[in-house]
Amino acid sequence: MREDALTHDPGSSRLCGRCGSDVGGLLRCPRCRARLSSPGTTSPATHRPGPFRPRRRAPLWRRMPLLTGLAAAVLVTAATWWAVAGRAPAPAETAGAGEAGASAPAGDAPPSATGGTAPASSPGEPTPSSGATSPDPSAERQAEAVNDLLSSSSSARSSLSDAIERARRCERHGRDAIQDITDRRREQLTDARALDVAALAGGAELKDALVDALSASYEADAAFLAWARRQSGGNCTGSTAGDGDFRRGIDRSGDAQAAKVRFSEMWRSIAKEYDLTPWKPDQI
């Protein structure tokens, strides 16, 4: 027969030394399965535990600090999540009498209590970006310098046709006008070669095209001036047929026009970016 199969002896009053259960004559505790001594021996009195009593839970008033701490932790976590996820929009201010509850126009900040203007956003709060970038100040100044030179070039070109027509009619004023235009072209060519366009997109190519255009224009004006001087020197016939200087002036004017077309195509985007005049080839 197995040791733990012994039947319980109600009169023995044997108790388990581990859990205090009444085990009778059993050699193994039916509750905690601890091995027991033989029924004839008894455990020392100092090792006999008292009757088993279940552990009582602490009263509610003793557990309140723990519950309060848990509740506070939950509230802090919820507040942190709300701050990170985003703030709820502030309620619109109540409109005054006779006014609709419309918000203030964009860009206007409400006056502060001290009479100044309140900041549009709180310190540390990111300011919304408009998506537009400010132009480079140095590039803008360089573009304006090119635009000023083009304005001077346009003025010289517009008066050349009239000056040639006056010289054709053997008028001295026509020759003098061509002389003035030629001098101005020389100055414009010098200024174009000194332009700083390093900050402009494609600035080097833009400058090369402008220098080519003004160089050819200056050579054309100088050729027309040589023709006009002969016309005003005496025996003026006003004829241009077969005149080498006049023919050279026409050829160099064509070269200048081709360079002006190349320049104008590159200038168009720069003029749009900095709100400048989009000069056309026949205006330069």
PLY file of the C-alpha trace (Angstrom):
ply
format ascii 1.0
element vertex 284
property float x
property float y
property float z
element edge 283
property int vertex1
property int vertex2
end_header
0.00 0.00 0.00
1.32 3.63 -0.86
2.33 5.88 1.97
-0.09 8.62 1.06
-2.99 6.14 0.83
-3.40 5.79 4.61
-6.80 6.75 5.85
-7.45 9.56 8.22
-7.70 8.71 11.91
-10.07 11.23 13.45
-8.83 10.54 16.99
-5.17 11.09 16.30
-5.28 14.90 16.09
-2.08 14.92 14.03
-1.40 18.23 12.34
0.80 18.98 9.35
3.97 20.78 10.39
3.90 22.96 7.21
0.31 24.08 6.74
-1.37 22.97 10.03
-3.92 20.71 8.37
-5.36 17.74 10.39
-3.67 14.74 8.75
-4.63 11.92 11.12
-2.54 8.87 10.43
-1.43 9.89 6.93
2.25 9.98 6.02
1.78 12.84 3.48
-0.33 15.95 3.95
-3.35 15.85 1.63
-3.27 19.64 1.35
0.36 20.72 0.86
1.76 17.22 0.05
4.46 17.53 2.74
5.99 14.30 4.10
4.99 13.54 7.70
6.61 11.50 10.44
5.28 8.15 11.49
2.02 8.23 13.44
3.81 7.19 16.65
6.11 10.23 16.65
5.20 13.79 17.18
6.88 16.97 16.07
8.32 19.20 18.75
5.81 21.57 20.22
7.82 24.51 19.03
7.28 23.49 15.37
3.53 23.00 15.54
1.91 25.93 13.82
-1.42 27.24 14.88
-4.58 26.78 12.85
-4.37 28.09 9.26
-5.98 31.44 8.78
-6.29 33.13 5.37
-4.43 36.46 5.00
-6.71 39.41 5.37
-6.47 42.38 2.94
-5.60 45.78 4.31
-8.61 48.04 4.96
-9.59 50.49 2.21
-8.46 53.57 4.14
-4.89 52.18 4.25
-4.92 51.57 0.48
-6.13 55.10 -0.43
-2.61 56.66 -0.88
-1.73 53.94 -3.41
-4.99 54.43 -5.31
-4.52 58.20 -5.28
-1.00 57.85 -6.72
-2.23 55.59 -9.51
-5.00 58.03 -10.40
-2.53 60.95 -10.49
-0.19 58.99 -12.79
-3.07 58.31 -15.19
-4.01 62.02 -15.26
-0.40 63.09 -15.93
-0.11 60.58 -18.79
-3.36 61.80 -20.35
-2.31 65.46 -20.09
1.06 64.73 -21.70
-0.57 62.91 -24.61
-3.00 65.79 -25.14
-0.16 68.35 -25.22
1.82 66.32 -27.76
-1.10 65.37 -30.01
-2.20 68.96 -30.39
-4.18 71.64 -28.68
-7.85 72.02 -29.11
-8.79 75.28 -30.89
-9.67 78.07 -28.54
-13.35 79.03 -28.56
-14.15 82.06 -30.64
-14.71 85.26 -28.71
-18.24 86.43 -28.43
-18.96 89.11 -30.99
-20.12 92.48 -29.82
-23.63 93.79 -30.24
-24.62 94.13 -33.89
-21.50 92.31 -35.13
-21.16 88.82 -36.58
-18.85 86.43 -34.76
-16.12 86.74 -37.39
-12.46 86.30 -36.58
-9.89 89.08 -36.93
-8.25 89.49 -40.37
-5.12 87.45 -40.97
-1.96 89.25 -39.93
-3.68 91.47 -37.32
-2.80 90.63 -33.73
-5.16 91.58 -30.86
-3.97 94.46 -28.66
-2.36 93.47 -25.38
-3.35 94.72 -21.96
-0.54 97.31 -22.04
-1.78 98.83 -25.30
0.81 97.15 -27.55
0.33 94.32 -29.97
0.26 90.80 -28.62
2.62 88.32 -30.29
1.08 86.12 -32.93
2.31 82.96 -31.24
3.47 81.94 -27.78
7.20 81.57 -27.06
8.42 78.14 -28.05
5.42 77.53 -30.31
6.42 76.93 -33.96
5.44 79.70 -36.34
3.64 78.48 -39.50
5.71 78.88 -42.64
4.22 80.64 -45.64
6.22 78.43 -48.03
7.81 81.43 -49.77
11.52 82.15 -49.44
12.99 85.67 -49.30
15.18 86.62 -52.28
18.94 86.82 -51.80
19.75 90.53 -51.18
23.05 90.35 -53.07
21.42 88.64 -56.06
18.65 91.25 -56.07
21.17 94.11 -56.12
23.07 92.49 -58.99
19.87 92.02 -60.98
18.95 95.68 -60.43
22.40 96.78 -61.69
21.90 94.77 -64.89
18.42 96.27 -65.28
19.81 99.83 -64.98
22.37 99.10 -67.69
19.65 97.70 -69.97
17.58 100.84 -69.45
20.50 102.98 -70.64
21.06 100.69 -73.63
17.39 100.92 -74.60
17.55 104.71 -74.64
20.58 104.68 -76.96
18.98 102.24 -79.39
15.74 104.16 -79.66
17.55 107.32 -80.84
19.91 105.65 -83.34
17.41 105.30 -86.20
16.48 108.98 -86.06
20.15 110.01 -85.97
20.96 107.92 -89.07
17.99 109.41 -90.93
19.20 112.95 -90.11
22.69 112.09 -91.37
21.15 110.67 -94.56
19.59 114.10 -95.13
23.05 115.62 -94.70
22.15 117.26 -91.39
25.07 117.94 -89.07
22.89 117.19 -86.05
22.53 113.60 -87.29
26.29 113.08 -87.17
26.52 114.63 -83.70
23.72 112.37 -82.42
25.50 109.25 -83.75
28.70 110.45 -82.06
26.85 110.76 -78.73
25.25 107.30 -79.11
28.63 105.72 -79.91
30.20 107.27 -76.79
27.37 106.00 -74.62
27.69 102.49 -76.11
31.39 102.47 -75.20
30.54 103.34 -71.59
27.81 100.69 -71.45
30.21 98.04 -72.74
32.74 98.99 -70.05
30.04 98.80 -67.36
28.81 95.41 -68.65
32.30 93.94 -68.43
32.54 95.13 -64.80
29.19 93.66 -63.70
29.17 91.30 -60.72
26.61 88.56 -61.42
28.03 85.75 -59.26
24.86 85.53 -57.12
22.49 85.26 -60.10
21.41 81.90 -61.50
23.37 81.42 -64.73
25.03 84.78 -64.15
28.20 84.01 -66.12
26.30 83.05 -69.29
23.99 86.04 -68.87
26.92 88.44 -68.64
28.68 86.91 -71.66
25.56 87.36 -73.79
25.14 90.99 -72.69
28.82 91.83 -73.33
28.60 90.25 -76.80
25.46 92.26 -77.59
26.85 95.61 -76.43
30.23 94.98 -78.08
28.59 94.32 -81.45
26.29 97.33 -80.97
29.25 99.59 -80.23
31.10 98.42 -83.34
27.97 98.97 -85.44
27.54 102.52 -84.08
31.21 103.28 -84.74
30.77 102.14 -88.36
27.67 104.33 -88.80
29.60 107.26 -87.31
32.41 106.83 -89.88
29.81 106.95 -92.67
28.08 110.01 -91.16
31.35 111.94 -90.89
31.99 111.55 -94.59
28.45 112.68 -95.35
28.85 115.88 -93.35
32.35 116.61 -94.70
31.11 117.98 -98.02
29.52 116.79 -101.23
26.88 114.99 -99.13
24.68 112.81 -101.28
22.90 110.90 -98.47
23.56 107.65 -100.31
24.32 104.44 -98.41
24.54 102.10 -101.39
27.96 100.49 -101.70
29.34 102.30 -98.63
31.63 99.92 -96.72
31.19 101.57 -93.31
27.43 101.62 -93.58
27.41 97.97 -94.70
29.64 97.00 -91.77
27.28 98.81 -89.41
24.35 96.78 -90.71
26.26 93.48 -90.37
27.38 94.18 -86.78
23.84 95.23 -85.89
22.69 91.76 -86.96
25.35 90.15 -84.75
24.21 92.33 -81.84
20.59 91.31 -82.36
21.46 87.60 -82.18
23.31 88.14 -78.89
20.41 90.21 -77.54
17.98 87.37 -78.28
20.21 84.95 -76.35
20.48 87.37 -73.44
16.74 88.16 -73.36
15.81 84.48 -73.00
18.00 84.15 -69.90
16.97 87.51 -68.47
13.22 86.77 -68.58
13.19 84.45 -65.53
15.47 86.75 -63.51
13.31 89.79 -64.26
10.23 87.88 -63.13
11.85 86.74 -59.89
12.94 90.26 -58.88
10.04 92.17 -60.45
12.16 93.96 -63.06
11.56 94.93 -66.71
11.58 91.88 -69.04
13.61 93.62 -71.77
13.08 92.31 -75.30
15.86 92.04 -77.92
14.64 95.05 -79.91
14.68 97.20 -76.73
18.31 96.61 -75.75
0 1
1 2
2 3
3 4
4 5
5 6
6 7
7 8
8 9
9 10
10 11
11 12
12 13
13 14
14 15
15 16
16 17
17 18
18 19
19 20
20 21
21 22
22 23
23 24
24 25
25 26
26 27
27 28
28 29
29 30
30 31
31 32
32 33
33 34
34 35
35 36
36 37
37 38
38 39
39 40
40 41
41 42
42 43
43 44
44 45
45 46
46 47
47 48
48 49
49 50
50 51
51 52
52 53
53 54
54 55
55 56
56 57
57 58
58 59
59 60
60 61
61 62
62 63
63 64
64 65
65 66
66 67
67 68
68 69
69 70
70 71
71 72
72 73
73 74
74 75
75 76
76 77
77 78
78 79
79 80
80 81
81 82
82 83
83 84
84 85
85 86
86 87
87 88
88 89
89 90
90 91
91 92
92 93
93 94
94 95
95 96
96 97
97 98
98 99
99 100
100 101
101 102
102 103
103 104
104 105
105 106
106 107
107 108
108 109
109 110
110 111
111 112
112 113
113 114
114 115
115 116
116 117
117 118
118 119
119 120
120 121
121 122
122 123
123 124
124 125
125 126
126 127
127 128
128 129
129 130
130 131
131 132
132 133
133 134
134 135
135 136
136 137
137 138
138 139
139 140
140 141
141 142
142 143
143 144
144 145
145 146
146 147
147 148
148 149
149 150
150 151
151 152
152 153
153 154
154 155
155 156
156 157
157 158
158 159
159 160
160 161
161 162
162 163
163 164
164 165
165 166
166 167
167 168
168 169
169 170
170 171
171 172
172 173
173 174
174 175
175 176
176 177
177 178
178 179
179 180
180 181
181 182
182 183
183 184
184 185
185 186
186 187
187 188
188 189
189 190
190 191
191 192
192 193
193 194
194 195
195 196
196 197
197 198
198 199
199 200
200 201
201 202
202 203
203 204
204 205
205 206
206 207
207 208
208 209
209 210
210 211
211 212
212 213
213 214
214 215
215 216
216 217
217 218
218 219
219 220
220 221
221 222
222 223
223 224
224 225
225 226
226 227
227 228
228 229
229 230
230 231
231 232
232 233
233 234
234 235
235 236
236 237
237 238
238 239
239 240
240 241
241 242
242 243
243 244
244 245
245 246
246 247
247 248
248 249
249 250
250 251
251 252
252 253
253 254
254 255
255 256
256 257
257 258
258 259
259 260
260 261
261 262
262 263
263 264
264 265
265 266
266 267
267 268
268 269
269 270
270 271
271 272
272 273
273 274
274 275
275 276
276 277
277 278
278 279
279 280
280 281
281 282
282 283
